[in-house]
Amino acid sequence: MISFLTGFMDYKNSISKKVMRRDKIDPGTFSILEPGWWVLHAAAIAGIFLLARRMQRQ
């Protein structure tokens, strides 16, 4: 009975991952190359640049 429930939970988990498109293989170290990380880094670099320009003018 318990093995049936754990198997059912694994099945539900795999369906939810497929729906949310998280069923792909983890690329490991190169997961930082995904588009979300590039956007985050670009925004952070631009923010630091703008902060430095604002501090320079004062």
BAKE-290949 format. One record per residue: x, y, z of N, C-alpha, C, O in turn. Coordinates in steps of 0.02 Angstrom, whole numbers, plus 50000, padded with zeros to 5 digits. Example, Ala and Ser with C-alpha at 12.3 -4.5 7.8 and 13.67 -1.06 7.14 Angstrom:
     npx     npy     npz    capx    capy    capz     cpx     cpy     cpz     opx     opy     opz
   50660   49716   50390   50615   49775   50390   50660   49835   50390   50712   49834   50423
   50642   49888   50354   50684   49947   50357   50645   50002   50394   50670   50057   50402
***
This chain:
     npx     npy     npz    capx    capy    capz     cpx     cpy     cpz     opx     opy     opz
   50041   49940   50000   50000   50000   50000   50043   50063   50000   50030   50110   49963
   50095   50063   50042   50139   50122   50046   50178   50131   49980   50187   50187   49957
   50201   50076   49951   50237   50082   49888   50192   50108   49833   50214   50144   49788
   50128   50090   49835   50080   50116   49786   50073   50192   49793   50072   50228   49744
   50069   50215   49856   50062   50287   49868   50124   50326   49847   50119   50379   49817
   50183   50299   49861   50244   50333   49841   50251   50333   49765   50273   50383   49736
   50232   50279   49733   50233   50277   49660   50184   50326   49630   50200   50358   49580
   50126   50333   49661   50076   50381   49637   50101   50452   49645   50090   50494   49601
   50134   50467   49701   50161   50534   49712   50216   50549   49661   50220   50605   49636
   50259   50500   49645   50310   50510   49595   50278   50524   49527   50303   50566   49489
   50224   50489   49511   50189   50498   49448   50160   50569   49444   50165   50602   49393
   50128   50591   49499   50100   50659   49500   50155   50711   49494   50147   50762   49461
   50212   50699   49527   50267   50746   49524   50294   50751   49453   50310   50806   49430
   50300   50695   49418   50326   50697   49349   50277   50732   49303   50299   50766   49256
   50213   50724   49313   50164   50760   49272   50169   50835   49284   50167   50874   49236
   50175   50855   49347   50179   50927   49361   50243   50956   49332   50243   51013   49309
   50298   50919   49332   50360   50943   49302   50352   50951   49227   50379   50998   49198
   50317   50904   49195   50307   50910   49123   50263   50970   49106   50275   51004   49056
   50212   50982   49147   50168   51039   49135   50206   51104   49143   50197   51151   49104
   50249   51107   49193   50288   51168   49206   50352   51170   49165   50393   51216   49173
   50363   51122   49121   50422   51116   49077   50487   51113   49117   50537   51142   49097
   50485   51078   49172   50546   51068   49212   50570   50996   49209   50605   50973   49254
   50551   50961   49157   50569   50890   49152   50633   50879   49111   50649   50823   49094
   50669   50933   49095   50730   50926   49056   50788   50904   49100   50785   50908   49161
   50839   50880   49069   50899   50857   49105   50937   50917   49131   50945   50967   49096
   50959   50913   49193   50998   50967   49223   51067   50969   49191   51103   50920   49194
   51085   51026   49161   51151   51029   49128   51208   51038   49177   51266   51043   49156
   51195   51041   49242   51248   51045   49291   51276   51116   49295   51239   51164   49306
   51341   51122   49287   51375   51186   49293   51348   51237   49243   51348   51297   49258
   51327   51214   49185   51306   51260   49133   51234   51283   49140   51208   51315   49094
   51201   51268   49196   51133   51293   49205   51132   51369   49212   51080   51400   49204
   51190   51399   49227   51193   51472   49232   51185   51504   49163   51171   51563   49159
   51192   51465   49110   51186   51492   49042   51114   51498   49020   51102   51519   48963
   51066   51481   49062   50996   51486   49043   50977   51560   49038   51007   51602   49071
   50927   51577   48997   50910   51648   48984   50894   51689   49046   50911   51748   49049
   50862   51660   49095   50846   51697   49155   50907   51724   49191   50905   51780   49217
   50960   51685   49192   51022   51708   49225   51053   51766   49187   51079   51813   49217
   51051   51763   49120   51080   51817   49080   51043   51882   49092   51074   51935   49098
   50977   51879   49097   50937   51939   49110   50954   51967   49179   50962   52027   49187
   50959   51924   49228   50976   51946   49296   51044   51980   49298   51051   52033   49328
   51094   51950   49266   51161   51979   49267   51163   52045   49228   51196   52092   49250
   51128   52048   49172   51127   52111   49133   51095   52167   49174   51119   52223   49173
   51041   52152   49209   51007   52202   49250   51052   52224   49308   51054   52283   49325
   51087   52176   49338   51132   52193   49394   51190   52237   49371   51207   52285   49405
   51220   52220   49314   51276   52260   49289   51253   52330   49270   51287   52379   49285
   51195   52335   49238   51168   52401   49220   51152   52441   49282   51164   52502   49284
   51125   52409   49333   51110   52444   49396   51172   52470   49430   51171   52526   49456
   51225   52431   49431   51288   52453   49462   51317   52511   49423   51342   52559   49453
   51314   52507   49357   51339   52562   49315   51301   52626   49328   51332   52679   49336
   51235   52623   49331   51195   52683   49344   51207   52710   49414   51209   52771   49423
   51215   52667   49463   51230   52688   49531   51297   52724   49534   51304   52774   49568
   51347   52698   49499   51413   52729   49498   51411   52797   49464   51444   52844   49487
   51373   52804   49410   51367   52869   49376   51333   52920   49422   51352   52978   49424
   51282   52897   49458   51246   52943   49503   51292   52965   49560   51290   53023   49580
   51333   52919   49586   51379   52937   49640   51434   52983   49614   51459   53025   49652
   51455   52975   49552   51508   53016   49523   51484   53088   49515   51524   53134   49525
   51422   53099   49498   51395   53166   49488   51388   53205   49553   51388   53266   49553
   51381   53170   49608   51371   53204   49673   51434   53227   49702   51434   53257   49756
***
